[in-house]
Amino acid sequence: MKKYKDFDEFFETMNKDKETKIRLYEKDYFLPTEIPATVMLELHSQMQAGNETLTEAKQISMAIQMLGESNVKEWCEKGMTMNQLAEIMKWSMSSGDAPTESKKKMKA
């Protein structure tokens, strides 16, 4: 008999109830415990191409993937700088946490 694994079920339970939160602009954002694979693929692609730094356009694209488009837009409208956005991204990547757009609607 062939082996079978239901990864949909496995992935659903693997990070259930695992989240952390950040406070930014007097609002709480709830963060999942994993970074989207698309972000890691983009970083890998950039490294393979010999790029040691990311353009601002690439940084924003990755921030949107990690943090959610409406979050990034909201923060930018409140005056966030590229350096501040980069700090949130670095923290998210080093801690394994990335805010999601759906969770950001939750307020404290």
N, C-alpha and C positions, 0 to 999 in steps of 0.2 A: 504494500500500500504506500502511496506517495504521501509525503509530509504535507501538512496544510497549516497555515497560520493566518488568522484573520487580523491583519495589521490595522484595519479601521477600528476594530474593537480595542486592540492593544494600545494604539496611539490615543484613543479617547480616554482610557483610564490612566495612562502613564503620567500625565501631568495634571490630573484632576485636583483642584483645590490648591495648586501651587502657584502663588502669585505674591508679588511684593508691590509696594506703592512708592511713588515719588510725589513730592509736593512742588508745584511750580505755578507761579502767578496766582497764589492763594487758592489753588485747586488741586485735588488729589487725582492722580492717574494710577490705575491698577495695571501692573505689568505681568505678562506671562513669563515663564522661566526659560524660554528658548528664543533664539534668533532665527528668523526665516532663512532657509537654505539658499534662497536667491541672493541674499547679502553675502554669504560665504562664497558662493560661486563667482560673484562679481569681484570680490577681493582676490580670489584665486586667479581670475582672468587678468586682473591688473598686474599682479605679481609676475605671471607668466610673460606678460608683455614688457616686463622690465620697468614698470612704473612704480616708483617708490612713494609717490604722493598722488592723491586723488584730486581731480579738478573740483571746483565748487559745484558744478553741475552733477558730477558723480556722487559727491557727498550728499547733495540734496536728494537725489534719486534713492540712495541707500537709506537716508533718514526717513523718507516717506515709506519705504518698504518696512523698516524696523519700527517706526513710531506712529505710522498712520498719517495719511495726507491731511486730514482735517486737524489733527494735533499740530503738525508742523506749520500749517497755514495759520492756525490760531496763535501759536507762539510767535511766529514772525510778525503777525499783526500787532502783537503786544510789545514788539521791539527787540525780539531775540536777535543776537548777532550770530554770525557763522561760527565764531569761536565758542560761544555758549552752546550752540547746536552740536558742534563737534564734541564738546565735553559730555553732553548727554549721551551721544552715540558711543563714545569711549567707555563710559561707565556701563552702559547697557551691554556692550560686547564683553567687557571684562567680568561682569557679574552674571552674564548669561540671561539678562533680563531685557526685554524689549516691549515697550508699550504697544497696545493694540488699539485700533480705532474704536472697536466695539466696546471695550472696557473703559475708554476715556470718558464716556458719557456719565459714568457713575461719579457722583460728587460726595464729599464727606458731609 
